[in-house]
Amino acid sequence: MIFHLLCMLLLLASVGGCAAQPPAAGVTIQVPPPSGADDDAPSIQDAIDRCHAAGGGRVVLPAGAVFTSGPLRLRSGVELHLAKTALLRVNLDRSVWPAKGRSYLVSAEDAENIAITGPGTIDGQGRQLMAKLGDHIHKPGPWRPGIVGLLRCRQVRMQDLVIRDGPHWTVHFIGCDGVLAERLTIRNDRRIPNCDGIDPDHCRNVVIRNCDIEAGDDCIVIKNTRPYADLGPTENIRVENCDLKSTSAALKIGTESVSDFRNIVFDRCRIRDSSRGLVIQLRDEGTVENVVFSNMTVETRLFYEAWWGRAEPIHVSAFARKADGKLGQIRNVRFENIEARSENGVYLSGCDGSRPEGIAFDRVRVRIDKWTDWPGGQHDRRPCAMEGLVPHPTAGFYCAQAEIVSLRNCRVCWAGRPQQHDGAALDVAAIGRLTVEGFEGNARR
């Protein structure tokens, strides 16, 4: 509890003082309704550039207008505002996009005091960029842009937008400082790989709150990707009061982890119909420390096995991505007041050289049930240098290769008809120090 309070106070001090503010009052420029041109990016970009040159203000896409656009570059001091019923959609003509590198519909680089706001809608047209539409997973085509990509920006605000059918990462903050993302509704096709919801990457002082996200990949995933390793650690992140559904992980740290993660709080989120709930996957040389997941409801189920995850409501793992890869550490992580219904149990495992330390489960209640037809009885360690999918009986809590683990006032119960792979309430192997107090639960068989 003391650790939890310290984290909360630290985040309130660091994040609360750095939350993005609205751009200073300035000019308002309304983009003319589409003229029928093949690409509306030139007229939108002209409005953004004029607004920036005038000292900043608001660029408005008017109500009822439908714009088809290639890449746009946001400038310092400018708010791009989509009025109610305005629609901005990705131009599917490859010729209007850069020939190389990752592309975004809206990008910014080294900008300050910028915003993208609704209540209008951005349409990524993701399904039209798939090579094949499958029943359980789609096959991407050779090219697909992200929706928003902001690099090394300060004082960023995204509010009240609807974003749908993203073909790739939807909102990607890279090396940004002072970010507020709130009341975003993201509706991606849950069969599209890599269509993450929100990805803070090497960022600091970020608040994500009151968002509603459905994605075929991770809903909110905190990363430290290798191409931007020079941008340093990710720290001081708060995610709260979000509704999430994912064919992968709802809330996640990793797998890209080449720099450190520290001082992160996830609080009061509701997770439904997801492959995994609360996840830390360490696969590279960074270290994850001082993390709290609190006050959650989690529902996880099995999906087609091409999707990572085997219905774990909580998953914490440290495995090297490659046989000769360097691996950091996971330490000081707390799960508090979690109510879960799932087709699998809690999973915690490290490996020789990287054993998670200081992992606390406090009032974590797991109800294991079975309601899909996908087979259970597996651990999923992907991506890693070792075998990824491993047969193993389902346990309420599986804890292995870790140091200083505590379970306090936790409970496991079983529902529905017994399954062949049902196992123990608590399955422990190679734990340096284990504390169990007030645990309730019995083996299924």
C-alpha positions in Angstrom: 0.0 0.0 0.0 2.8 2.4 0.8 4.4 1.7 -2.6 1.1 2.3 -4.3 0.6 5.7 -2.6 4.1 6.8 -3.4 3.6 6.0 -7.1 0.3 7.9 -7.1 1.8 10.9 -5.4 4.8 10.9 -7.8 2.5 10.7 -10.8 0.2 13.5 -9.6 3.2 15.7 -9.1 5.0 14.9 -12.4 2.1 14.3 -14.8 -0.5 16.6 -13.4 1.9 19.6 -13.8 2.8 18.7 -17.3 -0.6 17.9 -18.9 -1.1 19.4 -22.3 -2.9 22.8 -22.4 -5.1 24.1 -25.2 -3.3 26.1 -27.9 -3.3 29.8 -27.2 -6.2 31.8 -28.6 -5.5 32.8 -32.1 -7.0 32.7 -35.6 -9.7 30.3 -36.7 -9.4 29.0 -40.3 -12.1 26.8 -41.8 -11.0 24.5 -44.5 -13.2 24.9 -47.6 -15.5 22.0 -48.4 -14.0 19.4 -50.7 -13.9 20.6 -54.3 -13.9 17.1 -55.9 -10.1 16.9 -56.2 -8.5 13.5 -55.8 -6.7 14.5 -52.7 -7.8 17.1 -50.1 -4.4 17.2 -48.3 -3.2 20.4 -50.1 -6.1 22.5 -49.0 -6.0 21.2 -45.4 -2.2 21.6 -45.2 -2.5 25.2 -46.5 -4.9 26.0 -43.7 -2.5 24.5 -41.1 0.5 26.4 -42.5 -1.4 29.7 -42.6 -2.6 29.2 -39.0 0.9 28.5 -37.8 2.3 31.5 -39.6 -0.3 33.7 -38.0 0.8 32.6 -34.5 -1.4 29.6 -34.0 -5.1 28.9 -33.5 -7.6 26.4 -34.8 -8.1 24.8 -38.2 -11.6 23.5 -38.6 -12.9 20.7 -40.9 -16.6 21.8 -41.1 -19.6 19.7 -40.1 -20.9 17.4 -42.8 -17.9 17.6 -45.0 -16.0 14.5 -46.2 -12.3 14.9 -46.8 -10.0 12.3 -48.5 -6.4 13.0 -47.6 -2.9 11.9 -47.9 -0.3 12.8 -45.2 -0.7 16.0 -43.2 1.9 17.8 -41.1 0.7 19.5 -37.9 2.6 22.7 -36.8 3.3 24.3 -33.5 0.4 26.2 -31.9 -2.2 24.6 -34.2 -5.3 22.7 -33.2 -6.8 20.5 -36.0 -10.5 20.3 -35.1 -13.0 18.0 -36.7 -16.5 19.4 -36.2 -19.4 17.2 -35.5 -20.2 14.9 -38.5 -17.0 16.0 -40.3 -15.1 13.0 -41.8 -11.4 12.8 -42.6 -10.5 9.5 -44.4 -7.2 8.0 -45.6 -6.5 8.4 -49.3 -6.0 4.9 -50.6 -4.0 6.2 -53.6 -0.4 5.1 -52.8 1.1 7.7 -55.1 0.3 10.6 -52.7 2.2 8.9 -49.8 6.0 8.8 -49.2 7.7 5.9 -51.0 9.7 4.8 -48.0 9.3 4.7 -44.2 6.3 4.6 -41.9 3.5 7.0 -42.9 0.8 8.6 -40.8 -2.3 10.5 -41.9 -1.5 13.2 -39.3 2.1 13.7 -38.2 4.2 16.3 -36.4 7.8 16.6 -35.6 9.4 18.8 -32.9 6.2 20.7 -32.5 4.8 22.3 -29.3 1.4 23.1 -28.1 -0.6 21.1 -30.6 -4.0 19.4 -30.6 -6.2 17.1 -32.6 -9.9 17.3 -31.4 -13.4 16.2 -32.3 -16.2 15.3 -32.2 -15.7 14.4 -35.8 -14.4 11.1 -37.2 -11.2 9.9 -38.8 -11.6 6.8 -41.0 -8.4 4.7 -41.7 -10.1 2.5 -44.3 -8.1 -0.4 -42.9 -10.1 -3.3 -44.3 -9.5 -2.0 -47.8 -5.7 -2.2 -47.2 -5.8 -5.9 -46.4 -4.5 -8.5 -48.9 -7.1 -11.0 -47.6 -10.0 -10.8 -45.2 -10.0 -13.9 -43.0 -12.6 -15.3 -40.6 -10.2 -15.0 -37.6 -7.3 -12.8 -38.8 -6.8 -10.6 -41.8 -3.7 -10.6 -44.0 -2.2 -7.1 -44.4 -1.3 -5.8 -47.8 2.1 -4.4 -48.7 1.4 -0.9 -47.4 -0.7 0.6 -44.6 -0.3 3.9 -42.8 -0.9 4.8 -39.2 -3.4 7.4 -38.3 -1.5 9.8 -35.9 2.3 9.8 -35.4 3.8 12.6 -33.3 7.6 12.7 -32.9 9.5 14.6 -30.1 6.5 16.9 -29.5 5.7 18.8 -26.3 2.3 19.7 -24.9 0.1 17.5 -27.0 -3.7 17.2 -26.7 -6.0 14.7 -28.3 -9.7 14.9 -27.3 -13.2 13.8 -28.3 -12.3 12.1 -31.6 -13.8 9.0 -33.1 -11.2 7.0 -35.1 -12.3 3.9 -36.9 -10.9 1.1 -39.1 -7.2 1.9 -38.5 -5.0 -0.2 -40.7 -1.9 0.0 -38.5 -0.9 1.7 -35.2 -3.7 4.2 -34.6 -2.2 6.8 -32.2 1.6 6.7 -31.9 3.3 9.2 -29.5 7.1 9.0 -30.0 9.5 10.7 -27.6 6.7 13.2 -26.6 6.6 15.1 -23.3 3.3 16.3 -21.7 0.5 14.4 -23.5 -3.2 14.3 -22.7 -5.4 11.8 -24.6 -9.0 11.7 -23.4 -12.4 10.8 -24.6 -11.1 9.1 -27.7 -13.3 6.4 -29.2 -11.3 3.9 -31.4 -13.1 1.3 -33.3 -10.7 -0.9 -35.3 -11.5 -4.3 -37.0 -10.4 -6.8 -34.4 -9.1 -9.1 -37.1 -6.4 -6.7 -38.3 -3.0 -7.4 -36.8 -1.0 -4.4 -35.4 -3.9 -2.0 -35.3 -3.0 -0.9 -31.8 -5.1 1.8 -30.1 -2.7 4.1 -28.4 1.1 3.6 -28.2 3.2 6.0 -26.0 6.8 5.2 -27.1 9.8 6.7 -25.2 7.4 9.2 -23.8 7.2 11.1 -20.5 4.4 12.7 -18.5 1.4 11.1 -20.3 -2.3 11.0 -19.2 -4.7 8.7 -21.0 -8.2 8.7 -19.6 -11.9 8.1 -20.4 -11.2 6.4 -23.7 -13.2 3.6 -25.3 -11.1 1.3 -27.5 -11.6 -1.9 -29.6 -8.6 -3.1 -31.5 -7.3 -6.2 -33.2 -4.0 -5.7 -31.4 -3.2 -4.0 -28.0 -5.6 -1.3 -26.9 -3.1 0.8 -24.9 0.5 -0.4 -25.1 3.5 1.4 -23.6 6.7 0.8 -25.7 10.3 1.7 -26.0 11.0 0.7 -29.7 14.5 0.2 -31.0 14.5 2.7 -33.9 14.0 5.5 -31.3 16.3 4.2 -28.6 18.1 7.6 -28.4 14.9 9.2 -27.1 15.4 7.6 -23.6 13.0 5.9 -21.1 9.3 6.0 -20.8 8.2 7.3 -17.5 5.4 9.0 -15.5 2.4 7.5 -17.3 -1.2 7.3 -16.0 -4.0 5.4 -17.7 -7.5 5.6 -16.1 -11.2 5.0 -16.6 -11.0 3.3 -20.0 -13.2 0.7 -21.6 -11.1 -1.8 -23.6 -11.6 -4.8 -25.9 -8.7 -6.5 -27.7 -7.8 -9.6 -29.7 -4.4 -9.2 -28.0 -3.7 -7.3 -24.8 -6.0 -4.6 -23.3 -3.3 -2.9 -21.2 0.4 -3.7 -21.9 4.0 -2.7 -21.3 6.3 -4.2 -24.0 7.2 -6.2 -26.0 9.6 -3.6 -27.4 11.6 -2.6 -24.4 15.1 -1.3 -25.3 14.9 1.5 -22.7 13.5 1.6 -19.2 9.9 2.0 -18.1 9.2 3.5 -14.7 6.4 5.1 -12.6 3.3 3.9 -14.4 -0.2 3.6 -13.0 -3.2 1.9 -14.7 -6.4 2.5 -12.7 -10.2 1.9 -12.9 -10.3 0.3 -16.4 -12.9 -2.2 -17.6 -11.7 -5.0 -19.9 -14.0 -7.3 -21.8 -13.7 -10.0 -24.5 -9.9 -9.8 -24.7 -7.2 -12.3 -25.3 -5.1 -10.8 -22.4 -5.9 -8.3 -19.7 -3.0 -6.7 -17.8 0.4 -7.4 -19.4 4.1 -6.8 -18.9 6.2 -8.5 -21.6 9.9 -7.9 -21.2 11.9 -9.1 -24.2 14.8 -6.7 -24.6 17.4 -4.9 -22.5 15.2 -2.3 -20.8 14.0 -2.5 -17.2 10.3 -2.2 -16.0 9.9 -0.8 -12.4 7.4 0.9 -10.2 4.1 -0.1 -11.9 0.6 -0.3 -10.4 -2.5 -1.9 -11.9 -5.5 -1.2 -9.6 -9.3 -1.4 -9.4 -10.0 -3.3 -12.6 -12.6 -5.7 -14.0 -11.1 -8.1 -16.5 -12.8 -10.6 -18.8 -10.4 -12.7 -21.0 -11.1 -15.5 -23.4 -9.3 -17.7 -25.9 -8.9 -16.8 -29.6 -7.4 -18.2 -32.8 -3.8 -19.1 -31.8 -2.2 -16.7 -34.3 -3.1 -14.0 -31.8 -0.6 -13.8 -28.8 -2.2 -14.7 -25.5 -4.1 -17.6 -24.0 -6.8 -15.8 -22.0 -4.6 -14.7 -19.1 -6.2 -11.9 -17.0 -2.7 -11.0 -15.8 0.5 -11.9 -17.7 4.0 -10.9 -16.5 7.0 -12.5 -18.3 10.7 -11.9 -19.0 12.1 -13.9 -21.8 14.9 -13.0 -24.3 13.7 -12.2 -27.8 16.7 -13.9 -29.3 19.1 -16.6 -28.0 21.9 -14.1 -27.6 19.7 -11.1 -26.6 20.2 -8.9 -23.6 17.4 -8.9 -21.1 16.5 -6.3 -18.4 14.6 -6.7 -15.2 11.0 -6.4 -13.9 10.7 -5.2 -10.4 8.2 -3.5 -8.0 4.9 -4.3 -9.7 1.6 -4.3 -7.9 -1.8 -5.7 -8.9 -4.5 -4.5 -6.5 -8.3 -5.0 -6.4 -8.6 -6.9 -9.6 -11.8 -8.9 -10.4 -11.4 -11.3 -13.3 -13.5 -13.8 -15.2 -11.3 -15.8 -17.7 -10.6 -19.0 -19.5 -7.1 -19.1 -18.0 -5.4 -18.0 -14.9 -2.7 -15.5 -13.8 0.7 -16.1 -15.4 4.1 -14.9 -13.9 7.4 -16.2 -15.1 11.0 -15.1 -15.7 14.1 -17.0 -16.7 17.7 -17.5 -15.6 19.3 -14.0 -15.5 16.0 -12.1 -15.4 13.7 -13.1 -12.5 10.9 -10.7 -11.7 11.3 -9.3 -8.2 8.8 -7.6 -5.9 5.6 -8.7 -7.6 2.5 -8.2 -5.4 -1.0 -9.6 -5.9 -3.4 -8.0 -3.4 -7.1 -8.8 -3.6 -6.9 -10.4 -7.0 -10.0 -12.6 -7.5 -10.0 -15.0 -10.5 -13.1 -16.9 -11.7 -12.0 -19.5 -14.3 -14.7 -20.5 -16.7 -14.9 -21.9 -20.3 -17.3 -20.4 -22.9 -15.4 -20.6 -26.2 -14.6 -23.6 -28.4 -10.9 -22.8 -28.6 -8.6 -25.3 -26.8 -7.1 -24.3 -23.4 -4.3 -25.8 -21.4 -1.4 -23.8 -22.8 1.2 -21.2 -21.7 2.0 -18.6 -24.3 5.5 -17.1 -24.1 5.7 -15.6 -27.6 7.8 -13.8 -28.8 10.9 -15.5 -27.4 13.9 -17.6 -28.3 12.4 -20.7 -26.7 9.3 -22.6 -27.6 6.3 -20.2 -27.6 3.2 -22.3 -27.0 3.7 -24.8 -24.2 1.1 -27.3 -23.0 0.4 -26.8 -19.2 -2.5 -27.4 -16.9 -4.6 -24.3 -16.2 -3.8 -22.8 -12.8 -5.5 -20.0 -10.9 -2.1 -18.5 -10.3 1.0 -19.8 -12.0 4.3 -18.3 -10.6 7.7 -19.5 -11.7 11.3 -18.2 -11.9 10.7 -15.1 -9.8 12.0 -13.4 -6.6 9.9 -11.9 -3.7 6.3 -12.7 -4.8 3.3 -12.0 -2.5 -0.3 -13.0 -2.7 -2.6 -11.4 -0.1 -6.3 -12.0 0.1 -6.5 -13.5 -3.3 -9.1 -16.0 -4.5 -9.6 -18.6 -7.2 -12.9 -20.2 -8.0 -13.9 -22.5 -10.9 -17.1 -22.3 -12.9 -18.8 -24.3 -15.5 -18.1 -27.9 -16.4 -14.6 -29.3 -15.5 -12.1 -29.3 -18.3 -9.4 -31.9 -19.0 -6.7 -29.2 -18.6 -7.9 -27.8 -15.2 -5.3 -27.9 -12.5 -4.3 -26.2 -9.3 -5.5 -23.0 -7.7 -1.8 -22.1 -7.0 1.1 -23.6 -9.1 4.5 -22.4 -7.9 8.0 -23.3 -9.1 11.4 -21.8 -8.4 10.3 -18.8 -6.4 13.0 -17.2 -4.3 10.6 -15.9 -1.6 6.9 -16.4 -1.6 4.4 -14.9 0.9 0.8 -16.2 0.8 -1.8 -14.7 3.2 -5.6 -15.1 3.1 -5.6 -17.2 -0.1 -8.8 -19.0 -1.0 -9.0 -21.7 -3.7 -8.8 -25.4 -4.4 -7.5 -27.5 -7.2 -10.1 -28.3 -9.8 -9.0 -32.0 -9.9 
